[in-house]
Amino acid sequence: ELKEIVIKTLENDGNVLIPSFAVDRTQELLYILKKMSMDGELPKCRIFLDSPMAIRATRLYNKYENELSQESQEFMQESGSIFDFSYLDYVQTPEESKKINDIESGAIIIAGAGMCNGGRILHHFKHRLWNEKNAVVFVGFQANGTLGRKIVEGAEFIELYGEKIKVNSTIHTVNGFSAHADQRQLIEWIQTFERLEKIYLVHGEEDKQLLFKEELLNKLTLKAHIVKYKEHIYI
């Protein structure tokens, strides 16, 4: 799905905007884009990683390549570093980030924050969200109350820096990218503990926490407590 969006947008002289989280999501994206490049699937373009935090995280991934998946290590043996290829530019300074605005088409811009509640992605939205040739690809969950959630739910306009911006770009949500363990993986992890007295659920939306709490009771006969906002827990 991601490949189709990227190829179609670039071939139509558009740009792809990807709000992304700095750790894991960004590195997965770079892996896919490099693989597309190596396989001849990626149209000629420039890829900008416009996030100092994501750049620092990516350097750590590169430094400890022996900790990556077997598939990633095999790919690196064939083609060199996942995080270094001809189309890719690392953007550090605000000045370098602003220069991306000069590129009219053929850019893939990966920038934080993942839920669009801050960061450099907002500047790229201001300059490109109104253009119907462009595409915005969400690769992570958008929490209630975030700008990302408003866009995903079909907002016609958003307000940035005191200015109303028309949402004309095509909006896509690509599921399957996640740095988090799913319910099954969490249950498998909990089963490895020899002694576990208390479980507190502190992350996720309430309906998902209730389902997970029920699964823990049914599958492991373990009781869990959903922590409320500002609740004090004594351990």
Disulfide bonds with the S-S distance in Angstrom:
none
